[in-house]
Amino acid sequence: MVQTLMDAYRDKTGDEDAQPQISGGATFARTMNNCVAFGAMLPSTPDYMHQTNEQWSVADFNKAMDIYAEAVKRLCVD
């Protein structure tokens, strides 16, 4: 699953050097079997996560949606 998610990310971004990241934050993934958290935080995106005035550019949001769509397709259709 992780390899499929990483392949979708790499193919959509061209970032062949990207590696899976771990977070100290809690996610719902820890409550489910065979599940991982997957977020498309781009290297160029300023990290305002969970801060006052949390924000994300529309371009980065659209890129993330493209990555998510590809990941879902690969996990559920291919």
C-alpha positions as CSV (number, residue, x, y, z in Angstrom):
1,M,0.0,0.0,0.0
2,V,2.7,2.5,0.9
3,Q,4.6,1.7,-2.3
4,T,1.5,2.3,-4.3
5,L,0.9,5.6,-2.6
6,M,4.5,6.7,-3.0
7,D,4.4,5.7,-6.7
8,A,1.3,7.9,-7.2
9,Y,3.0,10.8,-5.5
10,R,6.3,10.4,-7.4
11,D,4.5,10.0,-10.8
12,K,2.4,13.1,-10.3
13,T,5.1,15.3,-8.8
14,G,8.2,14.0,-10.6
15,D,9.9,13.9,-7.2
16,E,11.8,10.6,-7.5
17,D,13.7,11.3,-4.3
18,A,10.7,11.5,-2.1
19,Q,10.6,9.1,0.8
20,P,7.7,8.1,3.1
21,Q,7.5,10.4,6.2
22,I,6.3,9.7,9.7
23,S,4.5,12.2,11.9
24,G,4.3,12.5,15.6
25,G,0.8,13.6,15.3
26,A,-2.2,11.3,15.9
27,T,-4.2,10.1,12.9
28,F,-7.3,8.0,12.5
29,A,-5.1,5.5,10.6
30,R,-3.8,4.2,14.0
31,T,-7.3,3.0,14.9
32,M,-7.8,0.8,11.7
33,N,-6.1,-2.3,10.5
34,N,-4.1,-2.2,7.3
35,C,-4.3,1.5,7.0
36,V,-1.8,4.4,6.7
37,A,-2.2,8.1,6.8
38,F,-1.5,9.7,3.4
39,G,-1.1,13.4,2.9
40,A,0.4,15.2,0.0
41,M,2.2,18.0,1.7
42,L,4.4,19.3,-1.0
43,P,8.0,20.3,-0.3
44,S,7.3,23.8,-1.5
45,T,4.2,24.3,0.7
46,P,4.7,26.4,3.8
47,D,3.6,24.3,6.8
48,Y,0.7,26.1,8.6
49,M,-0.9,22.8,9.7
50,H,-3.1,23.2,12.7
51,Q,-2.1,26.8,13.3
52,T,-4.0,30.0,13.5
53,N,-5.0,31.0,9.9
54,E,-4.1,27.6,8.5
55,Q,-3.9,27.9,4.8
56,W,-2.8,26.2,1.6
57,S,-2.5,27.7,-1.9
58,V,-5.1,26.7,-4.4
59,A,-2.4,25.4,-6.8
60,D,-1.0,23.1,-4.0
61,F,-4.6,22.0,-3.1
62,N,-5.3,21.1,-6.8
63,K,-2.0,19.2,-7.0
64,A,-2.9,17.3,-3.9
65,M,-6.3,16.4,-5.3
66,D,-4.6,15.1,-8.5
67,I,-2.3,12.9,-6.3
68,Y,-5.2,11.6,-4.2
69,A,-7.2,10.7,-7.3
70,E,-4.3,8.8,-8.8
71,A,-3.7,7.0,-5.5
72,V,-7.4,6.0,-5.1
73,K,-7.4,4.8,-8.7
74,R,-4.3,2.7,-8.2
75,L,-5.6,1.2,-4.9
76,C,-9.2,0.6,-6.0
77,V,-9.2,0.1,-9.8
78,D,-5.9,-0.9,-11.2
